[in-house]
Amino acid sequence: VKTLFRVPLLMEENGVFHFLSSRLHLIPKSNYDQSLMIKWRDLAER
């Protein structure tokens, strides 16, 4: 991993968040905004 900021991006790309939410019986917010991950990706690429 190039920087620590890439870890959440890799987790999302590999489906880790979906896996954890299903295993832990978590209900994701229905209004999940992809713009947050876009901003995070911009931060990670600096």
C-alpha positions as CSV (number, residue, x, y, z in Angstrom):
1,V,0.0,0.0,0.0
2,K,1.5,3.3,-1.1
3,T,-0.1,5.4,1.7
4,L,-2.5,4.7,4.6
5,F,-5.2,6.7,2.8
6,R,-5.4,4.0,0.1
7,V,-6.5,1.3,2.6
8,P,-10.2,2.3,2.7
9,L,-10.2,2.5,-1.1
10,L,-8.8,-1.0,-1.4
11,M,-11.3,-2.3,1.1
12,E,-14.1,-0.9,-0.9
13,E,-12.8,-2.2,-4.2
14,N,-12.4,-5.7,-2.8
15,G,-15.9,-5.8,-1.2
16,V,-14.6,-5.8,2.4
17,F,-17.2,-3.2,3.5
18,H,-20.1,-5.3,2.0
19,F,-18.7,-8.5,3.6
20,L,-18.4,-6.9,7.0
21,S,-21.8,-5.3,7.0
22,S,-23.4,-8.6,6.0
23,R,-21.5,-10.7,8.6
24,L,-22.2,-8.1,11.3
25,H,-25.8,-7.7,10.2
26,L,-25.3,-3.9,9.7
27,I,-27.8,-2.0,7.6
28,P,-26.0,0.6,5.4
29,K,-27.4,4.0,5.1
30,S,-29.7,4.2,2.1
31,N,-28.4,7.7,1.3
32,Y,-24.8,6.6,0.9
33,D,-23.1,9.3,-1.2
34,Q,-20.4,8.2,-3.6
35,S,-19.0,11.7,-3.6
36,L,-17.4,11.0,-0.3
37,M,-15.3,8.2,-1.8
38,I,-14.4,10.4,-4.7
39,K,-13.2,13.0,-2.3
40,W,-11.3,10.4,-0.4
41,R,-9.7,9.1,-3.6
42,D,-8.5,12.6,-4.4
43,L,-7.0,12.9,-1.0
44,A,-5.2,9.5,-1.3
45,E,-3.7,10.5,-4.7
46,R,-2.1,13.6,-3.4
